[in-house]
Amino acid sequence: MNISRSVSKYAAITRINLQSNLAYIGEFAYRSIFMVLILYVFIQLWRTTYSVVGTDRIAGLSLTDTLWYLVMTETIMLSKIRFAGKVAEEVRDGSLAYTVSRPYSYLLYHFFHGIGDTLLRMVINFLAGSILVTLLVGPLPPTNLPAVFVTVLLAIILDFCFNGLIGLMAFFTEDVDSWSLIYQKLLFILGGMMLPLDFMPAWLRDISLALPFNYTVYAPARLFVQFDWARFVNVVASQLAWIVVMAVILSLMFRWGMRRVSINGG
């Protein structure tokens, strides 16, 4: 009964935020123009690259595969839950001491509140990018969208854990923007946001694949363009393992932070 009540409570948080954001769907669509411009530049860049190389495949990926891969990476990156700044602000101004006293889990509230915004952004960004790439390059290769969506959702959860840890760094440093910038650059390079890890030197690719960052961007996007059930199982298992690790660290750091707030009086 308690589990059912909790599920209903957090589902309601997501539903209410999603309904609220639907009132501003025009603004969300307007923001997707930024993604379309980025993809247009990438289309011209990769067309030239494949032409200069003189091959229809690089590291097993065709031009169409590469550009649809970028549609997914941009969709994920531009649809993430913006959590780090929020928690850092509440830590700095002391309001965290009051928000945690409310009848819900602080971390779960922000996740389910943020996911309502994320789902809407994801649909609009994906549709905008898909229309552009379909018109200029070609249709999406055969894939399994429901299975890929599972990995994208797990990627969002893993990214949320990283953002939570960055936000809680406000207990140690006044400004967390530098940590957010470092994390963003790690996703750009080691996470495979800028280009597939397949295109990297073997030593850098192996390092990237051993780190959790690739499971927030590269793994779902790579599965998206070349779906395989064995790869799907491997990606989901790895994502779940990293989510457990990062969630435990986030929970411990959050509890430590709450004790510090109590000791310092907010």
FITOR-375154 format. One record per residue (C-alpha): residue number from 1; residue in one letter; x, y, z. Coordinates in steps of 0.1 Angstrom, whole numbers, plus 5000, padded with zeros to 4 digits. Each point is the difference from the previous one (the first is absolute). Layout:
BEGIN
num: NUM; residuo: A; x: X; y: Y; z: Z;
...
//
This chain:
BEGIN
num: 1; residuo: M; x: 5000; y: 5000; z: 5000;
num: 2; residuo: N; x: 5028; y: 5024; z: 5009;
num: 3; residuo: I; x: 5019; y: 4992; z: 4969;
num: 4; residuo: S; x: 4969; y: 5005; z: 4978;
num: 5; residuo: R; x: 4993; y: 5034; z: 5018;
num: 6; residuo: S; x: 5036; y: 5011; z: 4994;
num: 7; residuo: V; x: 4999; y: 4990; z: 4963;
num: 8; residuo: S; x: 4968; y: 5020; z: 4996;
num: 9; residuo: K; x: 5014; y: 5030; z: 5018;
num: 10; residuo: Y; x: 5031; y: 5003; z: 4979;
num: 11; residuo: A; x: 4981; y: 4991; z: 4968;
num: 12; residuo: A; x: 4977; y: 5029; z: 5008;
num: 13; residuo: I; x: 5030; y: 5023; z: 5004;
num: 14; residuo: T; x: 5012; y: 4990; z: 4965;
num: 15; residuo: R; x: 4965; y: 5004; z: 4985;
num: 16; residuo: I; x: 4994; y: 5034; z: 5015;
num: 17; residuo: N; x: 5033; y: 5014; z: 4988;
num: 18; residuo: L; x: 4995; y: 4985; z: 4965;
num: 19; residuo: Q; x: 4965; y: 5016; z: 4998;
num: 20; residuo: S; x: 5015; y: 5033; z: 5011;
num: 21; residuo: N; x: 5027; y: 4998; z: 4973;
num: 22; residuo: L; x: 4974; y: 4992; z: 4973;
num: 23; residuo: A; x: 4987; y: 5035; z: 5004;
num: 24; residuo: Y; x: 5034; y: 5013; z: 4988;
num: 25; residuo: I; x: 5005; y: 4974; z: 4972;
num: 26; residuo: G; x: 5006; y: 5028; z: 4975;
num: 27; residuo: E; x: 5030; y: 5012; z: 5020;
num: 28; residuo: F; x: 5014; y: 4964; z: 5001;
num: 29; residuo: A; x: 4995; y: 4998; z: 4962;
num: 30; residuo: Y; x: 5018; y: 5033; z: 4996;
num: 31; residuo: R; x: 5030; y: 4988; z: 5020;
num: 32; residuo: S; x: 5003; y: 4969; z: 4978;
num: 33; residuo: I; x: 5012; y: 5024; z: 4972;
num: 34; residuo: F; x: 5034; y: 5000; z: 5018;
num: 35; residuo: M; x: 5002; y: 4962; z: 4996;
num: 36; residuo: V; x: 4990; y: 5003; z: 4963;
num: 37; residuo: L; x: 5028; y: 5025; z: 4993;
num: 38; residuo: I; x: 5026; y: 4978; z: 5018;
num: 39; residuo: L; x: 4989; y: 4970; z: 4980;
num: 40; residuo: Y; x: 5000; y: 5019; z: 4967;
num: 41; residuo: V; x: 5037; y: 5010; z: 5007;
num: 42; residuo: F; x: 5008; y: 4963; z: 5008;
num: 43; residuo: I; x: 4983; y: 4988; z: 4968;
num: 44; residuo: Q; x: 5023; y: 5023; z: 4979;
num: 45; residuo: L; x: 5030; y: 4990; z: 5021;
num: 46; residuo: W; x: 4995; y: 4962; z: 4998;
num: 47; residuo: R; x: 4990; y: 5001; z: 4963;
num: 48; residuo: T; x: 5034; y: 5016; z: 4993;
num: 49; residuo: T; x: 5018; y: 4976; z: 5022;
num: 50; residuo: Y; x: 4986; y: 4969; z: 4984;
num: 51; residuo: S; x: 5006; y: 5015; z: 4966;
num: 52; residuo: V; x: 5036; y: 5008; z: 5007;
num: 53; residuo: V; x: 5007; y: 4966; z: 5016;
num: 54; residuo: G; x: 4985; y: 4985; z: 4969;
num: 55; residuo: T; x: 4980; y: 4972; z: 5017;
num: 56; residuo: D; x: 4964; y: 4994; z: 5008;
num: 57; residuo: R; x: 5008; y: 4987; z: 5035;
num: 58; residuo: I; x: 5023; y: 5011; z: 5028;
num: 59; residuo: A; x: 5005; y: 4976; z: 5029;
num: 60; residuo: G; x: 4970; y: 4981; z: 4989;
num: 61; residuo: L; x: 4977; y: 5030; z: 4999;
num: 62; residuo: S; x: 4985; y: 5015; z: 4968;
num: 63; residuo: L; x: 4994; y: 5037; z: 4996;
num: 64; residuo: T; x: 4963; y: 4994; z: 5007;
num: 65; residuo: D; x: 5009; y: 4980; z: 5031;
num: 66; residuo: T; x: 5023; y: 5028; z: 5013;
num: 67; residuo: L; x: 4974; y: 5028; z: 4995;
num: 68; residuo: W; x: 4972; y: 4980; z: 5016;
num: 69; residuo: Y; x: 5024; y: 4992; z: 5028;
num: 70; residuo: L; x: 5005; y: 5038; z: 5005;
num: 71; residuo: V; x: 4962; y: 5005; z: 5000;
num: 72; residuo: M; x: 4998; y: 4977; z: 5030;
num: 73; residuo: T; x: 5030; y: 5015; z: 5018;
num: 74; residuo: E; x: 4987; y: 5035; z: 4996;
num: 75; residuo: T; x: 4966; y: 4990; z: 5011;
num: 76; residuo: I; x: 5014; y: 4985; z: 5032;
num: 77; residuo: M; x: 5023; y: 5029; z: 5008;
num: 78; residuo: L; x: 4973; y: 5027; z: 4994;
num: 79; residuo: S; x: 4973; y: 4981; z: 5019;
num: 80; residuo: K; x: 5019; y: 4992; z: 5033;
num: 81; residuo: I; x: 4986; y: 5008; z: 5034;
num: 82; residuo: R; x: 5016; y: 5033; z: 5011;
num: 83; residuo: F; x: 5006; y: 4990; z: 5036;
num: 84; residuo: A; x: 5035; y: 5011; z: 5010;
num: 85; residuo: G; x: 4993; y: 5037; z: 5000;
num: 86; residuo: K; x: 4967; y: 4996; z: 5020;
num: 87; residuo: V; x: 5015; y: 4980; z: 5028;
num: 88; residuo: A; x: 5031; y: 5022; z: 5001;
num: 89; residuo: E; x: 4979; y: 5031; z: 5004;
num: 90; residuo: E; x: 4980; y: 4984; z: 5029;
num: 91; residuo: V; x: 5032; y: 4989; z: 5017;
num: 92; residuo: R; x: 5014; y: 5035; z: 4998;
num: 93; residuo: D; x: 4970; y: 5019; z: 5012;
num: 94; residuo: G; x: 4991; y: 4975; z: 5027;
num: 95; residuo: S; x: 4965; y: 4992; z: 4986;
num: 96; residuo: L; x: 5010; y: 4964; z: 4997;
num: 97; residuo: A; x: 4994; y: 4997; z: 5038;
num: 98; residuo: Y; x: 4964; y: 5008; z: 4994;
num: 99; residuo: T; x: 4993; y: 4982; z: 4967;
num: 100; residuo: V; x: 5012; y: 4967; z: 5014;
num: 101; residuo: S; x: 4974; y: 5002; z: 5028;
num: 102; residuo: R; x: 4972; y: 4996; z: 4975;
num: 103; residuo: P; x: 4981; y: 4966; z: 4998;
num: 104; residuo: Y; x: 5020; y: 4986; z: 4971;
num: 105; residuo: S; x: 5035; y: 4990; z: 4991;
num: 106; residuo: Y; x: 5020; y: 5030; z: 4990;
num: 107; residuo: L; x: 5019; y: 4982; z: 4973;
num: 108; residuo: L; x: 4970; y: 4980; z: 4986;
num: 109; residuo: Y; x: 4979; y: 5032; z: 4999;
num: 110; residuo: H; x: 5026; y: 5018; z: 4979;
num: 111; residuo: F; x: 5004; y: 4970; z: 4977;
num: 112; residuo: F; x: 4963; y: 4995; z: 4993;
num: 113; residuo: H; x: 4994; y: 5037; z: 4998;
num: 114; residuo: G; x: 5028; y: 5003; z: 4975;
num: 115; residuo: I; x: 4990; y: 4970; z: 4979;
num: 116; residuo: G; x: 4967; y: 5017; z: 4990;
num: 117; residuo: D; x: 5021; y: 5028; z: 4984;
num: 118; residuo: T; x: 5024; y: 4975; z: 4986;
num: 119; residuo: L; x: 4974; y: 4979; z: 4982;
num: 120; residuo: L; x: 4985; y: 5030; z: 4982;
num: 121; residuo: R; x: 5034; y: 5013; z: 4990;
num: 122; residuo: M; x: 5011; y: 4966; z: 4988;
num: 123; residuo: V; x: 4970; y: 4995; z: 4977;
num: 124; residuo: I; x: 5002; y: 5035; z: 4985;
num: 125; residuo: N; x: 5038; y: 4999; z: 4995;
num: 126; residuo: F; x: 4999; y: 4965; z: 4985;
num: 127; residuo: L; x: 4973; y: 5009; z: 4976;
num: 128; residuo: A; x: 5017; y: 5032; z: 4989;
num: 129; residuo: G; x: 5034; y: 4982; z: 4995;
num: 130; residuo: S; x: 4983; y: 4971; z: 4982;
num: 131; residuo: I; x: 4982; y: 5022; z: 4975;
num: 132; residuo: L; x: 5032; y: 5018; z: 4991;
num: 133; residuo: V; x: 5022; y: 4969; z: 4996;
num: 134; residuo: T; x: 4972; y: 4981; z: 4981;
num: 135; residuo: L; x: 4997; y: 5028; z: 4975;
num: 136; residuo: L; x: 5037; y: 5007; z: 4995;
num: 137; residuo: V; x: 5015; y: 4965; z: 5004;
num: 138; residuo: G; x: 4976; y: 4972; z: 5002;
num: 139; residuo: P; x: 4975; y: 4981; z: 5022;
num: 140; residuo: L; x: 5009; y: 4983; z: 5033;
num: 141; residuo: P; x: 5016; y: 4966; z: 4997;
num: 142; residuo: P; x: 4980; y: 4970; z: 5014;
num: 143; residuo: T; x: 5000; y: 5002; z: 5038;
num: 144; residuo: N; x: 4979; y: 4992; z: 5031;
num: 145; residuo: L; x: 4988; y: 5032; z: 5015;
num: 146; residuo: P; x: 4983; y: 4986; z: 5031;
num: 147; residuo: A; x: 5032; y: 4982; z: 5010;
num: 148; residuo: V; x: 5022; y: 5030; z: 4992;
num: 149; residuo: F; x: 4977; y: 5022; z: 5021;
num: 150; residuo: V; x: 5007; y: 4977; z: 5030;
num: 151; residuo: T; x: 5037; y: 5007; z: 4996;
num: 152; residuo: V; x: 4994; y: 5037; z: 4996;
num: 153; residuo: L; x: 4979; y: 5001; z: 5032;
num: 154; residuo: L; x: 5028; y: 4982; z: 5019;
num: 155; residuo: A; x: 5025; y: 5025; z: 4985;
num: 156; residuo: I; x: 4978; y: 5029; z: 5013;
num: 157; residuo: I; x: 5000; y: 4983; z: 5035;
num: 158; residuo: L; x: 5038; y: 4995; z: 5000;
num: 159; residuo: D; x: 5005; y: 5036; z: 4989;
num: 160; residuo: F; x: 4977; y: 5012; z: 5028;
num: 161; residuo: C; x: 5022; y: 4983; z: 5025;
num: 162; residuo: F; x: 5031; y: 5017; z: 4986;
num: 163; residuo: N; x: 4982; y: 5034; z: 5001;
num: 164; residuo: G; x: 4989; y: 4994; z: 5036;
num: 165; residuo: L; x: 5036; y: 4994; z: 5011;
num: 166; residuo: I; x: 5011; y: 5031; z: 4982;
num: 167; residuo: G; x: 4972; y: 5020; z: 5017;
num: 168; residuo: L; x: 5010; y: 4987; z: 5034;
num: 169; residuo: M; x: 5035; y: 5012; z: 4994;
num: 170; residuo: A; x: 4986; y: 5033; z: 5011;
num: 171; residuo: F; x: 5006; y: 4987; z: 5036;
num: 172; residuo: F; x: 5037; y: 5003; z: 4992;
num: 173; residuo: T; x: 5003; y: 5028; z: 4974;
num: 174; residuo: E; x: 4979; y: 5031; z: 4996;
num: 175; residuo: D; x: 4996; y: 4996; z: 4962;
num: 176; residuo: V; x: 4994; y: 4967; z: 4982;
num: 177; residuo: D; x: 5000; y: 5014; z: 4965;
num: 178; residuo: S; x: 5036; y: 4988; z: 4995;
num: 179; residuo: W; x: 4991; y: 4965; z: 5010;
num: 180; residuo: S; x: 4970; y: 5001; z: 4976;
num: 181; residuo: L; x: 5023; y: 5012; z: 4972;
num: 182; residuo: I; x: 5025; y: 4972; z: 5006;
num: 183; residuo: Y; x: 4972; y: 4974; z: 5000;
num: 184; residuo: Q; x: 4986; y: 5014; z: 4968;
num: 185; residuo: K; x: 5034; y: 4998; z: 4983;
num: 186; residuo: L; x: 5004; y: 4964; z: 5012;
num: 187; residuo: L; x: 4967; y: 4992; z: 4983;
num: 188; residuo: F; x: 5011; y: 5018; z: 4968;
num: 189; residuo: I; x: 5031; y: 4979; z: 4997;
num: 190; residuo: L; x: 4999; y: 4968; z: 5021;
num: 191; residuo: G; x: 4962; y: 4998; z: 4999;
num: 192; residuo: G; x: 5000; y: 5000; z: 4962;
num: 193; residuo: M; x: 4978; y: 5031; z: 4995;
num: 194; residuo: M; x: 5022; y: 5018; z: 4974;
num: 195; residuo: L; x: 5007; y: 4968; z: 4980;
num: 196; residuo: P; x: 4996; y: 4963; z: 5004;
num: 197; residuo: L; x: 5026; y: 4983; z: 5022;
num: 198; residuo: D; x: 5006; y: 4977; z: 4970;
num: 199; residuo: F; x: 5018; y: 5028; z: 4982;
num: 200; residuo: M; x: 5025; y: 5005; z: 5029;
num: 201; residuo: P; x: 5035; y: 4985; z: 5003;
num: 202; residuo: A; x: 4998; y: 4965; z: 5015;
num: 203; residuo: W; x: 5016; y: 5010; z: 5033;
num: 204; residuo: L; x: 4976; y: 5029; z: 5006;
num: 205; residuo: R; x: 4970; y: 4980; z: 4989;
num: 206; residuo: D; x: 5009; y: 4972; z: 5025;
num: 207; residuo: I; x: 5003; y: 5025; z: 5028;
num: 208; residuo: S; x: 4967; y: 5017; z: 4991;
num: 209; residuo: L; x: 4982; y: 4966; z: 4998;
num: 210; residuo: A; x: 5013; y: 4992; z: 5035;
num: 211; residuo: L; x: 4985; y: 5032; z: 5015;
num: 212; residuo: P; x: 4964; y: 5007; z: 5008;
num: 213; residuo: F; x: 4997; y: 5031; z: 4979;
num: 214; residuo: N; x: 4995; y: 4981; z: 4968;
num: 215; residuo: Y; x: 4969; y: 4984; z: 5014;
num: 216; residuo: T; x: 4983; y: 5034; z: 5002;
num: 217; residuo: V; x: 5005; y: 5009; z: 4963;
num: 218; residuo: Y; x: 5019; y: 4976; z: 4978;
num: 219; residuo: A; x: 4985; y: 4966; z: 5010;
num: 220; residuo: P; x: 4963; y: 5010; z: 4993;
num: 221; residuo: A; x: 5009; y: 5019; z: 4968;
num: 222; residuo: R; x: 5022; y: 4971; z: 4986;
num: 223; residuo: L; x: 4972; y: 4975; z: 5008;
num: 224; residuo: F; x: 4976; y: 5023; z: 4983;
num: 225; residuo: V; x: 5017; y: 4999; z: 4966;
num: 226; residuo: Q; x: 5011; y: 4964; z: 5001;
num: 227; residuo: F; x: 4976; y: 4981; z: 5022;
num: 228; residuo: D; x: 5010; y: 4966; z: 5013;
num: 229; residuo: W; x: 4984; y: 4981; z: 5029;
num: 230; residuo: A; x: 5033; y: 4988; z: 5014;
num: 231; residuo: R; x: 5013; y: 5036; z: 5000;
num: 232; residuo: F; x: 4967; y: 5011; z: 5016;
num: 233; residuo: V; x: 5003; y: 4975; z: 5029;
num: 234; residuo: N; x: 5036; y: 5010; z: 5006;
num: 235; residuo: V; x: 4992; y: 5038; z: 4999;
num: 236; residuo: V; x: 4971; y: 4996; z: 5024;
num: 237; residuo: A; x: 5020; y: 4978; z: 5024;
num: 238; residuo: S; x: 5029; y: 5025; z: 5001;
num: 239; residuo: Q; x: 4977; y: 5030; z: 5004;
num: 240; residuo: L; x: 4982; y: 4983; z: 5029;
num: 241; residuo: A; x: 5033; y: 4992; z: 5017;
num: 242; residuo: W; x: 5013; y: 5035; z: 4997;
num: 243; residuo: I; x: 4966; y: 5015; z: 5011;
num: 244; residuo: V; x: 5002; y: 4979; z: 5032;
num: 245; residuo: V; x: 5036; y: 5011; z: 5007;
num: 246; residuo: M; x: 4993; y: 5037; z: 4993;
num: 247; residuo: A; x: 4966; y: 4999; z: 5019;
num: 248; residuo: V; x: 5017; y: 4986; z: 5031;
num: 249; residuo: I; x: 5027; y: 5026; z: 4998;
num: 250; residuo: L; x: 4974; y: 5028; z: 4995;
num: 251; residuo: S; x: 4979; y: 4987; z: 5029;
num: 252; residuo: L; x: 5029; y: 4999; z: 5023;
num: 253; residuo: M; x: 5012; y: 5034; z: 4991;
num: 254; residuo: F; x: 4965; y: 5014; z: 5003;
num: 255; residuo: R; x: 4996; y: 4985; z: 5035;
num: 256; residuo: W; x: 5034; y: 5014; z: 5010;
num: 257; residuo: G; x: 4989; y: 5034; z: 4987;
num: 258; residuo: M; x: 4968; y: 4998; z: 5021;
num: 259; residuo: R; x: 5020; y: 4993; z: 5031;
num: 260; residuo: R; x: 5022; y: 5029; z: 4993;
num: 261; residuo: V; x: 4970; y: 5023; z: 4995;
num: 262; residuo: S; x: 4985; y: 4988; z: 5033;
num: 263; residuo: I; x: 5033; y: 5006; z: 5018;
num: 264; residuo: N; x: 5005; y: 5035; z: 4985;
num: 265; residuo: G; x: 4964; y: 5010; z: 5004;
num: 266; residuo: G; x: 4993; y: 5004; z: 4963;
//
